[in-house]
Amino acid sequence: MKIRIMYVAVLMCLGLTACDDTTDTLGDTLTHTADKFALLPDTFGVVTRSMTVDSVLATNIYPYVGHVKDTETGSYVTSSFSTQLGVAVGLINGKPKEDSLRCEKDEYGNYIADGCRIGMFINSYVGDSLNTLKVTLHELAKPLEDGVNYYSNYDITNKGYLRKDGNELKVAKSFTYEGLASETSSSAITYKAVEFDLNQLGEYVDMRGNKYRNYGSYLLTMLYKHPEYFTSSYNFIHNVCPGFYFEQTNGIGNMGEIIFVSLFTDFKAISGDTLTTMSARFSGTEEVMQTTFISNDKQRMAELAADMSCTYLKSPSGLFTEMELPIEDIKRGHENDTISSAKIIIPRYNYETEEALFTAPASVLMLPKDSIYSFFEKRNVPDSKMSYLASYSSSQNTYTFNNIADLVNKMWQIKQGGKGSEDWNKVVIMPVTVNTNSSTTSSSTTVTSVTNEIGLKSTKLVRGTNFLGRDGKDANGNPVSASPLKISVLYNKFRD
């Protein structure tokens, strides 16, 4: 009887244990995983201000030249640029044989070129097409080196880059955009072009002290005497032509965007049985070093930055908007919750009279304040984790950063780890130029590069005035008015 009673007791314990295991997981089998979470929305004020920018990285796909006044703000901008010239693939193998040349030789025994000109091809321009602009071309004494970060305030004229030994090539040209002739590029696209005649100066003395009838004769002679200098753009830049500096020296009222610069040396040669005029061409494009140097009205920039009614985005190299995020307020009481979304919409003010010269930036970039220089020096692209792009919406008149949750979480981790700087919770919003590559197979577009905007862009943004926590009070418990600029947060919280 005792054994029987013990056997029944054991069976009952086993049954109860089985029931406990089953009921623990019963809810999981009948309830969707999402029902375990509560979605909690909240909003917080942010603080923004304008900050002046002394300079930005000077490299960009298109350089600029000109001098303009922003009639809305009263500020002036002057842009000049330098460019190197590249060697076309196949130049050495494709050039006529030397015995087919039909060029006279000068008193120094060098070939005489029929002509030599450098064309500055205009992609677009803003301003009055009848205003006269004067640009002076300077020969460089040495190339700007790859791997060096040149900024837009770099003083190229006083850093030893311009040749100033008395034999330098220097040509000035005055023009209006209305009066420019059109030229067709090698890609069969027609552009307005500003031409500088390099042979008009007569005798040219190279950096080695050798004399030539003119600059074109120098290039043609070097092509045949030292073909090894023309096997690559690097060899050409370091042994023949370091490049040129195009300086805006007079005029106001327009700014040109330069798509490329090309140098042509003309000569005659026998092709088949025909005497033909040929050209050796060297072009400056994004594949070689191009830099834009900017002179801005710093006093006026400081005055605009002090304007408390708004914040500014202004390029080139003018004003950015700094934003302080209320990370501690956002995480208070939600230390163990997941932030699934954090959205910021920044409204733009319309100017009283929309200024044609300065338009609203098409794209802006948000970066942590500590990385506004290193991001571009490292040639980074936005990763939607610590850097974010936003496009201007003309219909809403806003810039929207749809989800910076990863940035908020990362800033909180930095703060908790005690490794943050005094700007640990600050970001900067700046105008940028975005370059993309479209895939024909997947119908997708990939951002290939992002550079500082150095064109004429300007806009006023709604200013964030304070942190507004969920209780509507400041750190001292005093009620505060709502900030015009907010971050909307969505938390994922485990249900009790």
C-alpha positions as CSV (number, residue, x, y, z in Angstrom):
1,M,0.0,0.0,0.0
2,K,2.8,2.5,0.8
3,I,4.5,1.8,-2.4
4,R,1.3,2.3,-4.3
5,I,0.7,5.7,-2.6
6,M,4.3,6.8,-3.4
7,Y,3.8,5.8,-7.0
8,V,0.7,7.9,-7.4
9,A,2.4,10.9,-5.7
10,V,5.2,10.8,-8.2
11,L,2.8,10.7,-11.1
12,M,1.0,13.8,-9.8
13,C,4.3,15.7,-9.5
14,L,5.3,14.8,-13.0
15,G,1.9,16.0,-14.2
16,L,2.1,19.3,-12.5
17,T,5.6,19.9,-13.8
18,A,4.4,19.2,-17.3
19,C,1.5,21.6,-16.9
20,D,3.8,24.4,-15.7
21,D,6.1,24.0,-18.7
22,T,3.2,24.2,-21.1
23,T,1.4,27.2,-19.6
24,D,4.7,29.3,-19.6
25,T,4.9,29.2,-23.4
26,L,1.2,29.0,-24.1
27,G,0.9,32.8,-24.6
28,D,3.9,32.8,-27.1
29,T,2.1,30.4,-29.3
30,L,-1.1,32.4,-29.4
31,T,0.1,36.0,-29.3
32,H,2.1,37.9,-32.0
33,T,5.6,39.1,-30.9
34,A,4.6,42.7,-31.6
35,D,2.1,42.6,-28.8
36,K,4.9,42.3,-26.3
37,F,5.9,45.9,-27.0
38,A,4.3,49.2,-26.5
39,L,5.0,52.0,-29.0
40,L,5.4,55.3,-27.1
41,P,5.7,58.6,-29.1
42,D,7.2,61.8,-27.6
43,T,8.6,65.1,-28.8
44,F,11.5,67.2,-27.5
45,G,12.7,70.7,-28.4
46,V,16.1,71.2,-29.9
47,V,18.5,74.2,-29.9
48,T,20.1,75.6,-33.0
49,R,22.3,78.5,-33.9
50,S,24.3,79.7,-36.9
51,M,28.0,79.2,-36.9
52,T,30.6,80.8,-39.2
53,V,32.9,78.6,-41.3
54,D,36.3,79.9,-42.1
55,S,37.0,77.4,-44.8
56,V,35.9,74.1,-46.4
57,L,37.9,71.5,-48.3
58,A,38.6,73.1,-51.6
59,T,38.2,70.0,-53.9
60,N,35.0,69.7,-55.9
61,I,34.0,68.3,-59.2
62,Y,33.4,71.8,-60.6
63,P,35.5,74.8,-59.7
64,Y,34.1,78.4,-59.7
65,V,35.3,81.8,-60.8
66,G,33.6,85.2,-60.3
67,H,32.7,87.9,-57.9
68,V,29.1,88.6,-56.7
69,K,27.1,90.4,-54.1
70,D,24.2,88.7,-52.3
71,T,21.6,91.5,-52.3
72,E,19.5,89.8,-49.6
73,T,22.3,89.8,-47.0
74,G,24.8,92.3,-48.4
75,S,27.7,89.9,-48.4
76,Y,30.3,89.5,-51.1
77,V,31.9,86.3,-52.4
78,T,35.0,86.0,-54.7
79,S,36.0,82.6,-56.2
80,S,39.2,81.7,-58.1
81,F,40.6,78.3,-58.9
82,S,43.6,76.2,-59.9
83,T,43.7,73.2,-62.1
84,Q,46.2,70.6,-63.3
85,L,46.1,69.2,-66.8
86,G,45.9,65.5,-67.6
87,V,47.4,63.5,-70.5
88,A,44.9,61.7,-72.8
89,V,45.3,58.0,-73.0
90,G,47.1,57.1,-76.2
91,L,48.7,60.5,-76.8
92,I,52.2,59.0,-77.2
93,N,51.2,56.2,-79.5
94,G,48.8,58.3,-81.4
95,K,51.0,61.3,-82.1
96,P,52.4,61.7,-85.6
97,K,55.9,60.4,-86.3
98,E,58.5,63.1,-86.0
99,D,59.5,62.8,-89.6
100,S,56.0,63.7,-90.6
101,L,56.0,67.0,-88.8
102,R,55.9,70.1,-91.0
103,C,57.0,72.6,-88.4
104,E,59.7,75.2,-88.7
105,K,62.4,75.4,-86.0
106,D,63.3,78.5,-84.1
107,E,66.7,79.9,-83.4
108,Y,67.1,77.5,-80.5
109,G,66.5,74.4,-82.6
110,N,63.0,73.8,-81.2
111,Y,59.8,73.1,-83.1
112,I,57.5,76.1,-83.7
113,A,53.8,75.5,-82.9
114,D,51.2,77.1,-85.0
115,G,49.1,78.1,-82.0
116,C,48.6,77.4,-78.3
117,R,45.4,78.3,-76.4
118,I,43.8,77.3,-73.2
119,G,40.0,77.2,-72.9
120,M,37.9,77.6,-69.8
121,F,34.6,75.9,-70.6
122,I,31.5,77.1,-68.7
123,N,29.0,74.6,-67.4
124,S,26.7,77.3,-66.1
125,Y,26.8,80.8,-64.6
126,V,24.6,83.1,-62.5
127,G,24.3,86.8,-62.7
128,D,24.0,89.5,-65.4
129,S,25.4,88.1,-68.7
130,L,26.4,91.7,-69.7
131,N,28.6,92.4,-66.7
132,T,32.3,92.3,-67.5
133,L,34.5,89.9,-65.7
134,K,38.3,89.9,-65.8
135,V,40.2,86.7,-65.1
136,T,44.0,86.5,-65.0
137,L,45.8,83.2,-65.8
138,H,49.0,82.4,-63.9
139,E,51.4,79.6,-64.5
140,L,52.2,77.5,-61.5
141,A,55.8,77.0,-60.4
142,K,55.0,73.6,-58.8
143,P,52.0,71.3,-58.6
144,L,49.6,71.1,-55.7
145,E,50.3,67.6,-54.5
146,D,47.9,64.8,-54.1
147,G,47.3,63.6,-50.6
148,V,47.4,67.2,-49.2
149,N,44.1,68.7,-48.0
150,Y,43.8,72.2,-49.5
151,Y,41.1,74.4,-48.0
152,S,39.2,77.2,-49.6
153,N,41.0,79.9,-47.7
154,Y,44.5,78.7,-48.8
155,D,46.6,81.6,-50.0
156,I,48.0,80.1,-53.1
157,T,49.5,83.4,-54.2
158,N,51.8,83.7,-51.1
159,K,52.7,80.0,-50.6
160,G,55.2,79.8,-53.5
161,Y,52.9,78.1,-56.0
162,L,52.8,80.9,-58.6
163,R,55.8,81.3,-60.8
164,K,57.4,84.7,-60.1
165,D,60.9,84.5,-61.6
166,G,60.3,87.1,-64.4
167,N,59.7,84.5,-67.0
168,E,56.3,83.3,-65.9
169,L,53.3,82.9,-68.2
170,K,50.6,85.4,-67.3
171,V,47.6,86.3,-69.4
172,A,44.5,88.4,-68.6
173,K,41.2,88.2,-70.3
174,S,38.1,90.4,-70.0
175,F,34.8,89.1,-71.2
176,T,31.0,89.0,-70.8
177,Y,29.1,85.8,-70.8
178,E,26.8,87.2,-73.5
179,G,29.8,87.8,-75.7
180,L,31.4,84.4,-75.4
181,A,31.6,82.1,-78.4
182,S,30.4,78.6,-78.2
183,E,32.7,75.6,-78.6
184,T,32.0,71.9,-79.0
185,S,33.8,69.5,-76.7
186,S,35.2,66.1,-77.6
187,S,31.9,64.6,-76.3
188,A,30.0,66.7,-78.8
189,I,28.4,68.9,-76.2
190,T,28.5,72.7,-76.8
191,Y,29.7,75.0,-74.0
192,K,30.5,78.7,-73.7
193,A,34.3,79.1,-73.6
194,V,36.8,81.7,-72.5
195,E,40.0,81.4,-74.4
196,F,43.5,82.6,-73.4
197,D,46.1,82.8,-76.2
198,L,49.3,81.6,-74.7
199,N,51.5,82.3,-77.7
200,Q,50.7,86.0,-77.7
201,L,53.4,86.6,-75.1
202,G,56.2,85.6,-77.4
203,E,59.3,84.0,-76.1
204,Y,58.9,81.5,-73.3
205,V,61.6,80.4,-70.8
206,D,60.9,77.2,-69.0
207,M,61.9,76.4,-65.4
208,R,65.2,74.9,-66.5
209,G,66.2,78.1,-68.3
210,N,65.6,76.8,-71.9
211,K,64.2,79.2,-74.4
212,Y,61.4,78.7,-76.9
213,R,59.7,80.8,-79.5
214,N,56.5,80.6,-77.4
215,Y,54.7,78.3,-75.0
216,G,53.2,76.1,-77.7
217,S,56.7,75.5,-79.1
218,Y,57.7,74.5,-75.6
219,L,55.0,71.9,-75.3
220,L,55.5,70.5,-78.8
221,T,59.3,70.2,-78.4
222,M,58.9,68.5,-75.1
223,L,56.4,66.0,-76.6
224,Y,59.1,64.8,-79.1
225,K,62.3,65.3,-77.1
226,H,60.9,63.8,-73.9
227,P,58.0,61.4,-74.7
228,E,58.5,59.8,-71.3
229,Y,57.1,62.9,-69.7
230,F,53.8,62.3,-71.5
231,T,53.2,58.7,-70.5
232,S,51.0,59.7,-67.5
233,S,49.3,62.7,-66.1
234,Y,51.6,62.5,-63.0
235,N,54.8,62.7,-65.3
236,F,53.3,65.5,-67.3
237,I,52.4,67.6,-64.2
238,H,55.7,67.1,-62.5
239,N,58.0,67.5,-65.5
240,V,56.2,69.7,-68.1
241,C,53.2,71.7,-66.8
242,P,52.4,72.0,-63.0
243,G,49.1,73.6,-63.9
244,F,47.5,77.1,-63.9
245,Y,45.7,79.4,-61.5
246,F,42.6,81.3,-62.8
247,E,42.3,84.4,-60.6
248,Q,39.2,86.7,-60.7
249,T,40.9,90.1,-60.8
250,N,38.1,92.6,-61.8
251,G,34.3,92.9,-62.3
252,I,31.3,92.0,-60.3
253,G,27.9,90.5,-60.8
254,N,28.4,86.9,-62.1
255,M,29.8,83.6,-61.0
256,G,30.7,80.8,-63.4
257,E,30.8,77.1,-62.8
258,I,33.7,75.6,-64.9
259,I,33.1,72.1,-66.2
260,F,36.7,71.6,-67.5
261,V,39.8,73.4,-68.8
262,S,41.6,72.3,-72.0
263,L,45.0,73.2,-73.4
264,F,45.5,72.9,-77.1
265,T,48.8,73.0,-79.0
266,D,48.4,73.2,-82.8
267,F,50.9,72.1,-85.4
268,K,51.0,70.7,-89.0
269,A,51.9,67.2,-90.0
270,I,51.5,64.9,-93.0
271,S,48.6,62.4,-92.5
272,G,48.6,60.0,-95.3
273,D,49.2,62.2,-98.3
274,T,47.6,65.3,-96.8
275,L,49.0,68.2,-94.9
276,T,46.8,68.4,-91.8
277,T,46.6,70.8,-88.8
278,M,46.6,68.7,-85.6
279,S,46.2,69.5,-81.9
280,A,47.7,68.0,-78.8
281,R,45.1,68.4,-76.1
282,F,45.5,68.3,-72.3
283,S,42.5,68.6,-70.1
284,G,41.7,69.5,-66.5
285,T,38.9,67.4,-65.1
286,E,38.0,65.8,-61.8
287,E,40.6,63.1,-62.4
288,V,43.4,65.7,-61.7
289,M,43.7,68.2,-58.9
290,Q,41.2,71.1,-59.1
291,T,40.7,73.5,-56.2
292,T,38.5,76.5,-55.6
293,F,39.8,79.3,-53.4
294,I,37.2,81.6,-51.8
295,S,37.3,85.1,-50.3
296,N,34.2,85.8,-48.1
297,D,33.0,88.8,-46.2
298,K,33.9,87.6,-42.7
299,Q,32.5,90.6,-40.9
300,R,29.1,90.2,-42.6
301,M,29.1,86.5,-41.9
302,A,29.6,87.1,-38.2
303,E,26.7,89.6,-38.2
304,L,24.4,87.1,-39.9
305,A,25.5,84.4,-37.4
306,A,24.4,86.7,-34.5
307,D,20.9,86.9,-35.9
308,M,18.6,85.3,-33.3
309,S,15.5,85.2,-35.5
310,C,16.7,82.3,-37.6
311,T,19.7,80.2,-38.5
312,Y,21.6,80.2,-41.9
313,L,22.9,77.8,-44.4
314,K,25.2,79.7,-46.7
315,S,27.9,78.7,-49.2
316,P,30.6,78.9,-50.3
317,S,32.3,78.6,-47.0
318,G,30.0,80.9,-45.1
319,L,27.5,79.7,-42.5
320,F,26.4,76.3,-41.2
321,T,23.6,75.5,-38.7
322,E,24.6,73.9,-35.4
323,M,22.0,71.8,-33.6
324,E,22.1,70.5,-30.0
325,L,20.1,67.4,-29.4
326,P,18.5,66.7,-26.0
327,I,19.9,63.2,-25.7
328,E,19.7,63.0,-21.9
329,D,16.0,64.1,-21.9
330,I,15.2,61.6,-24.6
331,K,16.8,58.7,-22.7
332,R,15.5,59.7,-19.2
333,G,13.1,57.0,-18.1
334,H,13.8,55.1,-21.2
335,E,17.3,53.7,-20.5
336,N,16.2,50.2,-21.3
337,D,13.9,51.0,-24.1
338,T,14.7,50.9,-27.8
339,I,14.5,54.1,-29.9
340,S,13.1,52.9,-33.2
341,S,12.6,56.4,-34.8
342,A,13.8,59.9,-34.3
343,K,12.7,62.5,-36.9
344,I,13.5,66.1,-37.4
345,I,11.7,68.5,-39.8
346,I,13.4,71.8,-40.4
347,P,11.2,74.5,-42.0
348,R,12.8,77.1,-44.3
349,Y,11.9,80.8,-44.4
350,N,11.3,82.3,-47.8
351,Y,13.3,85.4,-48.5
352,E,11.3,88.6,-48.9
353,T,12.5,88.6,-52.5
354,E,14.0,85.4,-53.8
355,E,17.5,86.2,-54.9
356,A,18.4,84.5,-58.2
357,L,22.1,84.4,-57.5
358,F,21.8,82.5,-54.2
359,T,19.3,79.6,-54.2
360,A,18.3,77.2,-51.4
361,P,20.7,74.2,-51.2
362,A,19.3,71.1,-52.9
363,S,21.1,68.8,-50.4
364,V,22.2,69.2,-46.8
365,L,24.3,66.9,-44.6
366,M,24.0,66.3,-40.8
367,L,27.3,65.3,-39.1
368,P,28.5,65.2,-35.5
369,K,30.2,68.5,-34.9
370,D,33.5,66.8,-34.1
371,S,33.7,65.3,-37.6
372,I,32.8,68.1,-40.0
373,Y,36.3,68.2,-41.4
374,S,37.5,64.6,-41.1
375,F,34.4,63.4,-42.9
376,F,35.4,65.1,-46.1
377,E,39.1,64.6,-45.7
378,K,38.5,60.8,-45.6
379,R,36.2,61.0,-48.6
380,N,33.4,59.4,-46.6
381,V,29.8,59.0,-47.8
382,P,26.7,59.2,-45.5
383,D,26.0,55.9,-43.7
384,S,22.7,56.8,-42.1
385,K,24.2,55.9,-38.8
386,M,26.4,58.9,-37.9
387,S,25.9,61.0,-41.0
388,Y,22.6,61.7,-42.8
389,L,21.5,63.4,-46.1
390,A,18.3,65.4,-46.5
391,S,16.9,67.0,-49.7
392,Y,15.1,70.2,-50.0
393,S,11.3,69.8,-50.5
394,S,10.0,72.7,-52.5
395,S,6.4,71.6,-51.9
396,Q,6.8,71.6,-48.1
397,N,9.6,74.2,-48.0
398,T,11.5,71.9,-45.5
399,Y,14.5,69.7,-45.0
400,T,13.6,66.4,-43.3
401,F,15.9,63.9,-41.5
402,N,13.5,60.9,-41.3
403,N,15.3,58.8,-38.8
404,I,18.5,59.6,-36.8
405,A,17.8,57.0,-34.1
406,D,21.2,55.4,-34.6
407,L,22.9,58.7,-34.0
408,V,20.8,59.4,-30.8
409,N,21.7,55.9,-29.4
410,K,25.4,56.3,-30.3
411,M,25.6,59.7,-28.6
412,W,24.0,58.3,-25.5
413,Q,26.6,55.4,-25.5
414,I,29.4,57.9,-25.9
415,K,28.1,59.9,-22.9
416,Q,27.6,56.8,-20.8
417,G,31.2,55.7,-21.6
418,G,32.6,59.1,-20.5
419,K,34.5,59.5,-23.8
420,G,32.5,62.4,-25.3
421,S,33.9,65.9,-25.9
422,E,32.1,69.1,-24.9
423,D,30.2,68.8,-28.3
424,W,29.2,65.2,-27.7
425,N,25.5,65.9,-28.4
426,K,25.9,68.5,-31.2
427,V,25.5,68.1,-34.9
428,V,26.1,70.5,-37.8
429,I,23.9,70.9,-40.9
430,M,25.7,72.1,-44.0
431,P,25.1,72.5,-47.7
432,V,26.7,69.7,-49.8
433,T,27.1,68.6,-53.4
434,V,25.9,65.0,-53.9
435,N,27.2,62.8,-56.8
436,T,25.3,59.6,-57.6
437,N,25.6,56.6,-59.8
438,S,22.4,55.0,-61.2
439,S,22.2,51.2,-61.9
440,T,20.4,50.2,-65.0
441,T,19.9,46.7,-63.8
442,S,18.5,47.3,-60.3
443,S,17.0,50.8,-61.0
444,S,18.8,52.0,-57.8
445,T,20.9,55.1,-57.2
446,T,24.0,55.0,-55.1
447,V,25.7,58.0,-53.6
448,T,29.3,57.9,-54.8
449,S,30.7,61.1,-53.2
450,V,29.6,64.1,-51.1
451,T,31.6,67.3,-51.1
452,N,31.2,70.7,-49.5
453,E,29.0,72.9,-51.6
454,I,31.1,75.7,-53.1
455,G,28.4,77.2,-55.4
456,L,26.2,80.1,-54.4
457,K,23.6,78.7,-52.0
458,S,21.8,80.5,-49.1
459,T,18.7,80.0,-47.0
460,K,17.2,80.9,-43.6
461,L,15.9,78.1,-41.3
462,V,13.5,78.1,-38.4
463,R,15.6,78.4,-35.2
464,G,15.3,75.9,-32.3
465,T,15.1,77.9,-29.1
466,N,15.2,75.5,-26.2
467,F,15.0,72.0,-24.9
468,L,11.4,71.1,-24.2
469,G,11.1,67.8,-22.2
470,R,8.0,65.8,-21.8
471,D,7.1,67.8,-18.7
472,G,7.4,71.2,-20.5
473,K,9.9,72.5,-17.9
474,D,13.5,73.5,-17.8
475,A,16.2,72.1,-15.6
476,N,15.1,74.4,-12.8
477,G,11.5,73.3,-13.0
478,N,10.3,76.5,-14.7
479,P,7.8,76.3,-17.5
480,V,9.2,76.9,-20.9
481,S,7.5,77.7,-24.2
482,A,7.6,75.1,-26.9
483,S,10.6,75.2,-29.2
484,P,9.7,75.9,-32.9
485,L,12.0,73.0,-33.8
486,K,11.5,69.5,-32.4
487,I,12.7,66.0,-32.6
488,S,9.9,63.3,-32.7
489,V,10.9,60.1,-31.0
490,L,9.2,56.7,-31.1
491,Y,10.2,54.2,-28.3
492,N,9.7,50.4,-28.3
493,K,9.0,49.4,-24.7
494,F,8.5,45.9,-23.3
495,R,5.0,45.5,-21.8
496,D,4.9,44.7,-18.1
